[in-house]
């Protein structure tokens, strides 16, 4: 029996365990390690999820303890199971593991994808912050317009009590409160709820899928980071970012997504250089010559532009996009420029506690406050940081309606952003062909 450690970030790691290792007598998973997400270590993957072979559950440690854990437990195999790493970072981690004498492994789609009884559209990306969520919303509206009953299943974010997060269903704002969602979860679920659609998520994606299938003619996979889907897709849509040319070939597993895609959406072209757009398009054609290529941008709207023009502003950005996504700014910063802010305040000197630590960990972040809130304490520190900043108004450039969850002591403006297609082909035509081929067939 091989002794295994799974390196993760509270999502893909659990799914890989559930699909490959949980009932496999050839392996003993000794522990998980955790990275990227704060405060997800020092937990136990509980027995109810781990199965009868693990009556005490499985402990979770910080990734920094990996060398010690390999040596202490005489580990045979280490499995990397999280996303949005450069290819160099992946090999650095592999080299560390190999130097300790263990094998290093990446599990692929055929080992980990579940087969749905219903047609599946997956929306994934090359990098975090490329535009997956707006694209998923765009597809959801097309399906609704065609009277297709669909269920959205979101890539996992099980940051709380895992025993209570086996299967989660979000159809109302009350569901967000009931499940004690973090800011990061609310960013993903709230826009779908606002549009009148239901989202499933949790920790056991076999059970989640079977629940969603009871309500849907189509499953819409809403991906996380730049991970590939948990379900085998009938149409795989991948978002590439023209502001980060080359990343479609140099990030894990974003390059996998590029190569697997049926459709690649090159996003943010209005704010990108022509040569960068050409680079992305040429790279996509090189990696996947049969994929359809669509070009798009993010249409930015603000509800109170008078709170930006000639004002000193604090800009709040989407947390994952600004942190491990690697972008120094997002839609909120662009709105500040577009609508004539007098000054964009640097929030770093006002940051406290874990918010200050985020800036130390991600020094690339510019004059933007990432909306980090992975627990009550961090949400409180985010609120205090916002309210300490001396400015005229606050620009909320994250998908979550932040003022619903924290008290902001200044006037604030909400920025929204939606996918806007440019030229042809268009997603509506491609989705219509999918409906005709798969949904009509499944109904008969």
N, C-alpha and C positions, 0 to 999 in steps of 0.2 A: 504493500500500500504506500502510495506516494503522499508525503506531507506537503501541504500547499498553503501559501499566503496569497490573498487577493488584494492587490493595491487598488484603491478606489476613492470615490468622492460622494458616497451616499446615493447611488443610483445604478449605473451600469454594473458595478461590482456585485450588488445584490441580485440583479437579473442574471448575470453570468453564473453565480452560485446556484440560483434556483433552477436554471435550465441545464447546466452541465454537471454540477458537483453534488447537489443535495441528496440524490438517491444513488450515487455512484460509489460502489464499494471499493473501487480501485484507488480512491483518493480520500484523504482526511484534510479538510480545511481547518487549519489551526487558528487562523485569525484573519481579520481584514486590517488594512491600514487606510488612513484617511488623509486627504490632502484637498487643497483649494477652498473648501467650505469650512468656516470657523465653527468650533464647538460641536463637531459631529463625532469626535473620538470619545473614548471613555464610556462608550455605550456597549450594549450587547445586542447582537442580532438574535432576536428571541427564538426560543424553542418552537413557538407556533409557526414561525416562518422557516426556521432552519431544518425542521423535520426530526423524525424519531432517532436518527443517527447522531443527533446533537442535543441530548437531553438538557444540557446546561446552556444551550445557545452558543454563540461564537463571539469572542471579544473583538473590539475595534480599538486600534492603537494609532497614534500619530505616525505618519510615513517616515518621519525622522528617526524612528526607532527600528526601521527595517533591518539594518545590518545586525543589530543586537538580536532581533527576533529570529533571523535566519540561522544565526550561530546557536542560540539557546535551544531552539526547537528542531535543529537538524533538518532544515527545510530542503526538500527536493526540487520544488517547482514554485516560481513566483509568477502570478498572472497579472498583467497590467490591465485594468478595467476602468479607466476613466478617459476623458476626452479633452480636446483643445490643448494639445501639446505639440510643440515643434518636433519635426522628425529628429532633430539633434537631441532634444530633451528625452525623447523615447529611447534613443540609443545610449544616452548617458545613464538612464535608469537601468537599461539592460546590462550595460557594462558593470555597474555596481553589483547587480545580482550575480552576474557570471563570475566576477572577481571573488565572490563569497562561496563559489562552488555549486550554486543552484542553477537549474534551468530557468529560462525566461520565456514567457508565452504571451501571445496575443490571440484571443479567440475571435473567429470570424463570423460572418453573417449566417452561414449554414449551420453552425453549431448553436447559435443563440437566437435566431429568428423563430418566432412562433407562427404557425399557419392559421390564418383566420378563416372562418366559414363564410365571411362576407368579403367583398372587394375592399382593397386597402389602397388609399392614397397616402403617401408619406411626404412630409415636408421637412427637409433637413438642410444642412449648411456646410460651408467650407470653414467658417469661423463663427464663434459666438458674436452676436451683434450684426450679422450680415443682413438680417431682415426676415428670419423665419416666421416670427409671430405675425407680422403684417401679411405675409404671404398665406399663412394658414387662415387668417381672417378673410382674405380675398377669396380663397377657395371655398370657405364655408358659405359665403354669400352666393357664390355660383351654384353650389349644391342646393341651397335653400330656394333659390330662384327657379330651380328645376324640380322643386317639390320632392327632393331626395331626403329621406329620413337618415340622418347621419349622427354618429357619436364621435366627439373629439377625445382622443386619448393622449395625454401629455406625458412626455418623458419624465421619469421620476424625480421628485424633490422631497424624499422622506427624511426631513430634518428633525422631526419631533419624536413622539412615542411610536415606535415602529409597530407595536402590537395593535395600535388603534388606527394604523395607516395601511392595512393590508389591501383594502379596496376603498377608494374614496370617490364620491360623486358630488360634483359642484353644479348646482342649477340656480342658486340664489346667493345673494350677499350673506344671508344667514348661514349658509353652508361654509363660507369662508371663516366666519366667527366660530362655528361649531367645531371645525377642524383645527382651530388655533393656528391659522396659516401665517407664515413668515411674509415679509415684504416681497421676497423673491417669488414665492408661490402666488401671491396676490397679483403680481405683475403679469403672470401668465394666465391665470384663471379669470380675473375680473373682466378683461375686455370681451371674452367669449360670453360670459354671463350677461354683460350689458347688451350684447347683440341678441340675446334670447336663446343661446345655445348651451348645451350641457357638456361638461368636461369630466372625464374619468382620469384618475391617477392613483398612486399608492406605491406599494412595495412588491406585490406579487402579480406580475403582468399576465400570467395565464388566467388567474381568477378575474382580473380586471377586464381582459379581453372577452371572456365568456359572458360577463355581465353586460358589457356594452353591446355585444352581438344580439342580445335579447331585444334591444330597442332600435337597432339601426339596420339600414340596407347597405350602408357604406361606413367603413372605419376611416377616420381622418387622423393620421399620426402627426402630432405636433412635437417635433424633435427638440432636443436640448443640446446646448453647446454645438459641437460639430460632429456629434455621434451619429452612427448609422442606426436605422430603425430596429425596434424590438420585434416587429412583425414583418413577414415577407410581403413587400408591396407589389401591387399590380401596376401602379404608376409612382415612380420615385422622382420627386421634385427637389432639386438642390439649389440653394442660394449661394452665389459667389459675390464677393465684395470688391467692387472696382476701386475702392479706396485702399485696398490691401492687395495689390497685384502680386502674383506669385504664390500667395498663401494656399491657393487651390492645389499646389504641387508640393508644399513643404510643411503641412500640418497634419497631424494624426487625430482622428481618422478622416479629416476633411478630404484628403486626396482619395480615400476609399469611396467616399460619397460621390466625388466628381466622376470617378471611373464607373460607378454603378448607375448613375443618373439616367433617367429617360428624358428629363427636362432640366436644363440649367438656366436659372434666372440670374443674369448679371445685374446687380442692384447698385444704386447710388451713382448712376452715371452722370447726373447733372452736376454733382459736386466733385467729380473726378477728372483727371487729365485724360485727354484723348489717347495718349500713348499707353496709359495704364489700362484703359478699357480694351485696347487692342491686345495688350499682353494677356489679360485674363481670357479674352475670347480665343486667342491663339493657343493658350495652354489647355483650355477646355477641349478644343478641336483635336489637339495632339493626344490628350489622354482618353478622349471619348468621342470619336468622330461621328457616331450615330445619334448623339443626343441633340434634341431640339434646343436652340438657344433663344432666350427671350431677354430683352433689355427693359430695365425699370428704374424708377427712382422712388424716393420717399416724399410724399406730399405732406408738407408740414402746415398745421393749422394751430392757431392760438385763440383762446376764448376772450382775452382782454388785451389786445395789443397796446392800449394806452398805458398799461402797467410796465411796458418795456421801453417805449420810445423816450429817449433822454433821461432814463432812470439808471441808477446804480443797482445792479441785480446780482443775486445769487443764483447760479444754475445748478439744478439737481439732475443727474443723469441716471440712466439704467445701470444698476449695480454690476451684474455679470459682464455687460458689454464694456464697461469702463475698467473693470479689474482684470480678471483673467482673459477677457476678450481682447485686451491689448490696445483699445482705442483710447485716445486722450480726451475725446469729447464725442457728443452725440447730438440728437435732435434739439435738446434744450439750448445748447451752446449755439447751434446754427440759427435757432429762432432769435436768440439775443442779437446776433449779427444782422439777420434779415430785417428785424423790426426796430433797429436803431438804438440799442442800449448805449447809454453814455459810458458806462463802466461795468466790466464783469469782475466782481470781487473774487479774490483768491481765498477760498475757504480754509486752506490748510492751517493757518494760524489760529483758527477758531475751533479746530477739531479736538475732540476729547476721547479718552479711553480707546476702545477698539476701532473707532473711526480714524483716530490718529494713526493707529497701527496699520490700517489699510493703506494710508499714504506712504508709510515706510516700506511696506511690502511691494507696492506698485508705484515706484517713483515716476513712471511715465505719465501719470494722471496730471492733466493740466488744471485750469481754473474751473474745475467742476467738482461737485460733491456727489460721489456715488451713493445711490439710495440703498445702502446696505442695512439689512434688518433681519438677521438669521435667528433672532430670539427676542424676548421681551427686553432684556437688558440692552441689547444693541439697538433696538428700536428707540428706547429711551435716550440713548447716547446720540442717535441720529437727530432726534427732536431737539435736544439741548444744543447740539452743534448748529443746527439751522437757526435757532432762536438767538444764538450768541453773535451771529454774523450781522455786522452793521451795513445795511443796504436799504434801498427804497422798496424793493419787491423781490419775490422769489419766483423763479421760473421752474416749474415742475415738468421735467422732460423725461419722465419715466411713465410706462403704461399704467401704473397703479394710480388711482385717485388718492394721492398721499394724504390730503387733508381729511379724509374719512377716518384715518387711523392715527394721526398725530396732530397736535395743536401747533399751528404756525402763527407766530405773533406779528406777522407782517402781511401786507397784501400779496396775493399770489396769483399766478397765471398758469393755466394748464395747457401744455403742448401735446397735441396728438399727431400721429403720423401714420399714413396708410400707403399701401403699395399703389404706384401709378405706372402702368405699362407704357412703353414708348416704342412705337413701330409695331411690326408684325414678325412672327406669329404672336398670338395672344393666348393667355391661359384659358380664357373662356372657351375658345374653339377646341383646345387640347382636352379640357375637362369634359366638354360635350361629347367628344369622341370616346373618352373613357366611359362615360355614362352609357352611351349606346352599346359599347362592346361588352362591358362587365355587368352593369346594373340591370339593364333590360334582360340580359341573358340569365342572371341569377334569379330574377323575379319569375322566370318561366321554367 
